[in-house]
């Protein structure tokens, strides 16, 4: 195995070749054999909803499933419209900060919302 490459994103040695691309199974990064990234780096930092639409500050989103509120007996019902979202750094996966009527300020994961 003299053609083994390390992942340029995470440094994993477990990258494998898939036709003309190299794929890292640990971080899902893909790059071509010439070293060019298969996806834009700006696209990696973009926040997308459950359908793949780009989200921006001030957008309105709709919750797609019932979500339990941590530390409370409240539930955010699927179909709830959330206005004026703010995007934030997703250290724990919650990359949307918002205020929901009847519940208050909270953070949501973008995979549980769709753009309104």
PyMOL CGO cylinders between C-alpha atoms (Angstrom):
from pymol import cmd
from pymol.cgo import CYLINDER

trace = [
    CYLINDER, 0.00, 0.00, 0.00, 2.37, 2.67, -1.18, 0.3, 1, 1, 1, 1, 1, 1,
    CYLINDER, 2.37, 2.67, -1.18, -0.41, 4.95, -2.47, 0.3, 1, 1, 1, 1, 1, 1,
    CYLINDER, -0.41, 4.95, -2.47, -1.91, 5.69, 1.00, 0.3, 1, 1, 1, 1, 1, 1,
    CYLINDER, -1.91, 5.69, 1.00, -2.65, 9.36, 1.64, 0.3, 1, 1, 1, 1, 1, 1,
    CYLINDER, -2.65, 9.36, 1.64, -3.52, 11.18, 4.86, 0.3, 1, 1, 1, 1, 1, 1,
    CYLINDER, -3.52, 11.18, 4.86, -6.66, 13.29, 5.05, 0.3, 1, 1, 1, 1, 1, 1,
    CYLINDER, -6.66, 13.29, 5.05, -5.74, 16.98, 4.64, 0.3, 1, 1, 1, 1, 1, 1,
    CYLINDER, -5.74, 16.98, 4.64, -8.60, 18.00, 6.93, 0.3, 1, 1, 1, 1, 1, 1,
    CYLINDER, -8.60, 18.00, 6.93, -8.19, 15.73, 9.98, 0.3, 1, 1, 1, 1, 1, 1,
    CYLINDER, -8.19, 15.73, 9.98, -4.93, 13.87, 9.27, 0.3, 1, 1, 1, 1, 1, 1,
    CYLINDER, -4.93, 13.87, 9.27, -6.49, 10.40, 9.38, 0.3, 1, 1, 1, 1, 1, 1,
    CYLINDER, -6.49, 10.40, 9.38, -4.47, 7.59, 7.84, 0.3, 1, 1, 1, 1, 1, 1,
    CYLINDER, -4.47, 7.59, 7.84, -7.63, 5.61, 7.01, 0.3, 1, 1, 1, 1, 1, 1,
    CYLINDER, -7.63, 5.61, 7.01, -8.43, 7.49, 3.78, 0.3, 1, 1, 1, 1, 1, 1,
    CYLINDER, -8.43, 7.49, 3.78, -9.34, 5.32, 0.82, 0.3, 1, 1, 1, 1, 1, 1,
    CYLINDER, -9.34, 5.32, 0.82, -9.57, 5.83, -2.92, 0.3, 1, 1, 1, 1, 1, 1,
    CYLINDER, -9.57, 5.83, -2.92, -13.01, 5.92, -4.56, 0.3, 1, 1, 1, 1, 1, 1,
    CYLINDER, -13.01, 5.92, -4.56, -12.56, 6.17, -8.34, 0.3, 1, 1, 1, 1, 1, 1,
    CYLINDER, -12.56, 6.17, -8.34, -10.83, 9.53, -8.87, 0.3, 1, 1, 1, 1, 1, 1,
    CYLINDER, -10.83, 9.53, -8.87, -11.41, 10.86, -5.32, 0.3, 1, 1, 1, 1, 1, 1,
    CYLINDER, -11.41, 10.86, -5.32, -9.90, 10.15, -1.91, 0.3, 1, 1, 1, 1, 1, 1,
    CYLINDER, -9.90, 10.15, -1.91, -12.42, 9.81, 0.94, 0.3, 1, 1, 1, 1, 1, 1,
    CYLINDER, -12.42, 9.81, 0.94, -11.83, 10.07, 4.69, 0.3, 1, 1, 1, 1, 1, 1,
    CYLINDER, -11.83, 10.07, 4.69, -14.21, 7.79, 6.64, 0.3, 1, 1, 1, 1, 1, 1,
    CYLINDER, -14.21, 7.79, 6.64, -13.65, 9.73, 9.88, 0.3, 1, 1, 1, 1, 1, 1,
    CYLINDER, -13.65, 9.73, 9.88, -14.58, 13.27, 8.79, 0.3, 1, 1, 1, 1, 1, 1,
    CYLINDER, -14.58, 13.27, 8.79, -16.25, 12.54, 5.38, 0.3, 1, 1, 1, 1, 1, 1,
    CYLINDER, -16.25, 12.54, 5.38, -13.86, 14.92, 3.59, 0.3, 1, 1, 1, 1, 1, 1,
    CYLINDER, -13.86, 14.92, 3.59, -13.34, 14.23, -0.12, 0.3, 1, 1, 1, 1, 1, 1,
    CYLINDER, -13.34, 14.23, -0.12, -10.46, 15.42, -2.29, 0.3, 1, 1, 1, 1, 1, 1,
    CYLINDER, -10.46, 15.42, -2.29, -9.02, 14.62, -5.67, 0.3, 1, 1, 1, 1, 1, 1,
    CYLINDER, -9.02, 14.62, -5.67, -5.74, 12.80, -6.15, 0.3, 1, 1, 1, 1, 1, 1,
    CYLINDER, -5.74, 12.80, -6.15, -4.12, 16.07, -7.29, 0.3, 1, 1, 1, 1, 1, 1,
    CYLINDER, -4.12, 16.07, -7.29, -4.88, 17.62, -3.89, 0.3, 1, 1, 1, 1, 1, 1,
    CYLINDER, -4.88, 17.62, -3.89, -7.77, 19.90, -4.80, 0.3, 1, 1, 1, 1, 1, 1,
    CYLINDER, -7.77, 19.90, -4.80, -10.79, 19.70, -2.50, 0.3, 1, 1, 1, 1, 1, 1,
    CYLINDER, -10.79, 19.70, -2.50, -13.91, 18.25, -4.07, 0.3, 1, 1, 1, 1, 1, 1,
    CYLINDER, -13.91, 18.25, -4.07, -16.14, 20.69, -2.17, 0.3, 1, 1, 1, 1, 1, 1,
    CYLINDER, -16.14, 20.69, -2.17, -15.72, 24.39, -1.50, 0.3, 1, 1, 1, 1, 1, 1,
    CYLINDER, -15.72, 24.39, -1.50, -14.39, 25.27, 1.94, 0.3, 1, 1, 1, 1, 1, 1,
    CYLINDER, -14.39, 25.27, 1.94, -16.94, 28.09, 2.16, 0.3, 1, 1, 1, 1, 1, 1,
    CYLINDER, -16.94, 28.09, 2.16, -19.64, 25.49, 1.59, 0.3, 1, 1, 1, 1, 1, 1,
    CYLINDER, -19.64, 25.49, 1.59, -18.40, 23.48, 4.60, 0.3, 1, 1, 1, 1, 1, 1,
    CYLINDER, -18.40, 23.48, 4.60, -19.10, 26.36, 7.01, 0.3, 1, 1, 1, 1, 1, 1,
    CYLINDER, -19.10, 26.36, 7.01, -22.55, 27.15, 5.59, 0.3, 1, 1, 1, 1, 1, 1,
    CYLINDER, -22.55, 27.15, 5.59, -25.56, 26.25, 7.72, 0.3, 1, 1, 1, 1, 1, 1,
    CYLINDER, -25.56, 26.25, 7.72, -28.17, 24.22, 5.84, 0.3, 1, 1, 1, 1, 1, 1,
    CYLINDER, -28.17, 24.22, 5.84, -31.65, 23.12, 6.85, 0.3, 1, 1, 1, 1, 1, 1,
    CYLINDER, -31.65, 23.12, 6.85, -33.04, 19.58, 6.67, 0.3, 1, 1, 1, 1, 1, 1,
    CYLINDER, -33.04, 19.58, 6.67, -33.74, 19.99, 2.93, 0.3, 1, 1, 1, 1, 1, 1,
    CYLINDER, -33.74, 19.99, 2.93, -30.29, 21.38, 2.11, 0.3, 1, 1, 1, 1, 1, 1,
    CYLINDER, -30.29, 21.38, 2.11, -31.30, 25.04, 1.74, 0.3, 1, 1, 1, 1, 1, 1,
    CYLINDER, -31.30, 25.04, 1.74, -28.82, 27.66, 2.93, 0.3, 1, 1, 1, 1, 1, 1,
    CYLINDER, -28.82, 27.66, 2.93, -29.86, 29.54, 6.07, 0.3, 1, 1, 1, 1, 1, 1,
    CYLINDER, -29.86, 29.54, 6.07, -28.89, 33.11, 6.97, 0.3, 1, 1, 1, 1, 1, 1,
    CYLINDER, -28.89, 33.11, 6.97, -29.38, 35.43, 9.94, 0.3, 1, 1, 1, 1, 1, 1,
    CYLINDER, -29.38, 35.43, 9.94, -32.93, 36.80, 10.07, 0.3, 1, 1, 1, 1, 1, 1,
    CYLINDER, -32.93, 36.80, 10.07, -34.53, 33.91, 8.18, 0.3, 1, 1, 1, 1, 1, 1,
    CYLINDER, -34.53, 33.91, 8.18, -37.73, 32.24, 9.31, 0.3, 1, 1, 1, 1, 1, 1,
    CYLINDER, -37.73, 32.24, 9.31, -37.78, 28.47, 9.76, 0.3, 1, 1, 1, 1, 1, 1,
    CYLINDER, -37.78, 28.47, 9.76, -40.35, 25.81, 10.59, 0.3, 1, 1, 1, 1, 1, 1,
    CYLINDER, -40.35, 25.81, 10.59, -39.64, 22.99, 13.05, 0.3, 1, 1, 1, 1, 1, 1,
    CYLINDER, -39.64, 22.99, 13.05, -40.17, 19.65, 11.28, 0.3, 1, 1, 1, 1, 1, 1,
    CYLINDER, -40.17, 19.65, 11.28, -40.68, 17.36, 14.30, 0.3, 1, 1, 1, 1, 1, 1,
    CYLINDER, -40.68, 17.36, 14.30, -41.65, 17.57, 17.95, 0.3, 1, 1, 1, 1, 1, 1,
    CYLINDER, -41.65, 17.57, 17.95, -38.63, 18.55, 20.07, 0.3, 1, 1, 1, 1, 1, 1,
    CYLINDER, -38.63, 18.55, 20.07, -38.38, 18.13, 23.82, 0.3, 1, 1, 1, 1, 1, 1,
    CYLINDER, -38.38, 18.13, 23.82, -37.07, 21.17, 25.68, 0.3, 1, 1, 1, 1, 1, 1,
    CYLINDER, -37.07, 21.17, 25.68, -34.17, 20.12, 27.88, 0.3, 1, 1, 1, 1, 1, 1,
    CYLINDER, -34.17, 20.12, 27.88, -34.79, 20.77, 31.58, 0.3, 1, 1, 1, 1, 1, 1,
    CYLINDER, -34.79, 20.77, 31.58, -38.50, 21.36, 31.08, 0.3, 1, 1, 1, 1, 1, 1,
    CYLINDER, -38.50, 21.36, 31.08, -41.67, 19.46, 30.42, 0.3, 1, 1, 1, 1, 1, 1,
    CYLINDER, -41.67, 19.46, 30.42, -42.39, 21.69, 27.40, 0.3, 1, 1, 1, 1, 1, 1,
    CYLINDER, -42.39, 21.69, 27.40, -42.34, 20.48, 23.80, 0.3, 1, 1, 1, 1, 1, 1,
    CYLINDER, -42.34, 20.48, 23.80, -41.77, 22.48, 20.63, 0.3, 1, 1, 1, 1, 1, 1,
    CYLINDER, -41.77, 22.48, 20.63, -44.40, 21.07, 18.27, 0.3, 1, 1, 1, 1, 1, 1,
    CYLINDER, -44.40, 21.07, 18.27, -43.61, 20.19, 14.68, 0.3, 1, 1, 1, 1, 1, 1,
    CYLINDER, -43.61, 20.19, 14.68, -44.89, 22.95, 12.38, 0.3, 1, 1, 1, 1, 1, 1,
    CYLINDER, -44.89, 22.95, 12.38, -43.96, 25.76, 14.78, 0.3, 1, 1, 1, 1, 1, 1,
    CYLINDER, -43.96, 25.76, 14.78, -42.71, 28.79, 12.86, 0.3, 1, 1, 1, 1, 1, 1,
    CYLINDER, -42.71, 28.79, 12.86, -39.64, 30.49, 14.29, 0.3, 1, 1, 1, 1, 1, 1,
    CYLINDER, -39.64, 30.49, 14.29, -38.88, 34.01, 13.05, 0.3, 1, 1, 1, 1, 1, 1,
    CYLINDER, -38.88, 34.01, 13.05, -35.64, 35.98, 13.00, 0.3, 1, 1, 1, 1, 1, 1,
    CYLINDER, -35.64, 35.98, 13.00, -33.08, 33.24, 13.68, 0.3, 1, 1, 1, 1, 1, 1,
    CYLINDER, -33.08, 33.24, 13.68, -29.42, 33.92, 14.44, 0.3, 1, 1, 1, 1, 1, 1,
    CYLINDER, -29.42, 33.92, 14.44, -26.70, 31.55, 13.24, 0.3, 1, 1, 1, 1, 1, 1,
    CYLINDER, -26.70, 31.55, 13.24, -23.96, 30.69, 15.70, 0.3, 1, 1, 1, 1, 1, 1,
    CYLINDER, -23.96, 30.69, 15.70, -20.88, 28.46, 15.94, 0.3, 1, 1, 1, 1, 1, 1,
    CYLINDER, -20.88, 28.46, 15.94, -22.05, 24.86, 16.41, 0.3, 1, 1, 1, 1, 1, 1,
    CYLINDER, -22.05, 24.86, 16.41, -19.76, 23.44, 19.07, 0.3, 1, 1, 1, 1, 1, 1,
    CYLINDER, -19.76, 23.44, 19.07, -22.48, 21.13, 20.39, 0.3, 1, 1, 1, 1, 1, 1,
    CYLINDER, -22.48, 21.13, 20.39, -24.49, 20.84, 17.17, 0.3, 1, 1, 1, 1, 1, 1,
    CYLINDER, -24.49, 20.84, 17.17, -26.97, 23.59, 18.05, 0.3, 1, 1, 1, 1, 1, 1,
    CYLINDER, -26.97, 23.59, 18.05, -26.17, 26.16, 15.37, 0.3, 1, 1, 1, 1, 1, 1,
    CYLINDER, -26.17, 26.16, 15.37, -29.37, 28.27, 15.47, 0.3, 1, 1, 1, 1, 1, 1,
    CYLINDER, -29.37, 28.27, 15.47, -30.21, 30.70, 18.28, 0.3, 1, 1, 1, 1, 1, 1,
    CYLINDER, -30.21, 30.70, 18.28, -33.83, 31.85, 18.38, 0.3, 1, 1, 1, 1, 1, 1,
    CYLINDER, -33.83, 31.85, 18.38, -36.77, 32.90, 20.53, 0.3, 1, 1, 1, 1, 1, 1,
    CYLINDER, -36.77, 32.90, 20.53, -39.92, 30.76, 20.35, 0.3, 1, 1, 1, 1, 1, 1,
    CYLINDER, -39.92, 30.76, 20.35, -43.27, 32.20, 21.43, 0.3, 1, 1, 1, 1, 1, 1,
    CYLINDER, -43.27, 32.20, 21.43, -44.49, 30.56, 24.65, 0.3, 1, 1, 1, 1, 1, 1,
    CYLINDER, -44.49, 30.56, 24.65, -41.12, 28.92, 25.37, 0.3, 1, 1, 1, 1, 1, 1,
    CYLINDER, -41.12, 28.92, 25.37, -38.47, 31.65, 25.18, 0.3, 1, 1, 1, 1, 1, 1,
    CYLINDER, -38.47, 31.65, 25.18, -34.88, 31.77, 24.02, 0.3, 1, 1, 1, 1, 1, 1,
    CYLINDER, -34.88, 31.77, 24.02, -33.33, 28.49, 22.94, 0.3, 1, 1, 1, 1, 1, 1,
    CYLINDER, -33.33, 28.49, 22.94, -30.90, 26.87, 20.52, 0.3, 1, 1, 1, 1, 1, 1,
    CYLINDER, -30.90, 26.87, 20.52, -31.88, 24.49, 17.72, 0.3, 1, 1, 1, 1, 1, 1,
    CYLINDER, -31.88, 24.49, 17.72, -30.06, 22.12, 15.42, 0.3, 1, 1, 1, 1, 1, 1,
    CYLINDER, -30.06, 22.12, 15.42, -30.43, 22.99, 11.75, 0.3, 1, 1, 1, 1, 1, 1,
    CYLINDER, -30.43, 22.99, 11.75, -31.24, 19.38, 10.88, 0.3, 1, 1, 1, 1, 1, 1,
    CYLINDER, -31.24, 19.38, 10.88, -34.63, 19.73, 12.61, 0.3, 1, 1, 1, 1, 1, 1,
    CYLINDER, -34.63, 19.73, 12.61, -35.86, 22.82, 10.75, 0.3, 1, 1, 1, 1, 1, 1,
    CYLINDER, -35.86, 22.82, 10.75, -36.73, 23.79, 7.19, 0.3, 1, 1, 1, 1, 1, 1,
    CYLINDER, -36.73, 23.79, 7.19, -36.68, 27.22, 5.64, 0.3, 1, 1, 1, 1, 1, 1,
    CYLINDER, -36.68, 27.22, 5.64, -40.07, 28.94, 5.62, 0.3, 1, 1, 1, 1, 1, 1,
]
cmd.load_cgo(trace, "trace")
